[in-house]
């Protein structure tokens, strides 16, 4: 832990950026660090975001004590009330500017995106508190949480986009699969038709060959019977001739 003793507001703002949780800023008087109530409240809010303490000797303020902590909370509440009033006034001014066609929106606070993502990851994993995260990024609570919400919405948008792309790819793949299956069915039907035709032709040829085989057997049988009958006739004639000779 370190103790800082800035002499003016500029030195205080420089010191705040280097504060670590548990550090303490000491001043002789509140007027040394702030020229207005708003500047004082803003400075105290930044110290709170850094989890640092504050001591003012003249006003006897010490946030390390219970009374000082209560005063610190009271100042934070006053600052919140003041900011709410300013926001309401700003809102009305924006509405009036919109009606007059003059509103262009405010320029967003520049933030190192890589640093923000790394610090936000530490906060979301519980390694650091929200106040420590805000202190490291030098952001106020409303800006910090708004950017967290924007990133979550962007992640969800990217997730939905990826999900839509995956669903589209699956749908297209299923469509192509059905198309390929229909084409395969057509091909199988065509091949089955050709096979049936070839089988019918082969069966018809087999029937012709079988009929020819049967015809050849019948012809051979008839030839055999004719030869046998001729032999009998020759033998009978031979007997008749033999009788005549005798």
JOHUTA-V522388 format. One line per field, one symbol per residue. phi: phi as a letter, one per 30 degrees, with the letter a starting at -180 (. if undefined). psi: psi as a letter, one per 20 degrees, with the letter a starting at -180 (. if undefined). A space follows every 10 residues. Layout:
BEGIN
phi->???
psi->???
END
This chain:
BEGIN
phi->.bccbdcadd dddddedcdc ejdbccbdad ddcbcadddd dddddddddd hccbbbdddh cbddcddddd dddddddddd dddddddddd dddddddddd icdbicdddd bddddddddd dddddidbdd ddddddchbd eddddddddd dddddddddd dddddddddd dddddddddd dddddddddd dddddddddd dddddddddd dddddddddd dddddddddd dddddddddd dddddd
psi->qqppmqirhg hghgghiiqq pirppqqhqh ihipirgggg hgghghgghi kqrppoggil poiirgghhg hghghhgggg gghgghgghg ghhgghhghi kipjrqpqpp pogggggggh ggghijhrrh hhghghilqq ghgghghggg hghgghghgh gggggghggg ghghghghgh gghhgggggg hhggggghgg ghhghhhghg ghgghhgggh gggghggggh gggghghhgg hhghg.
END
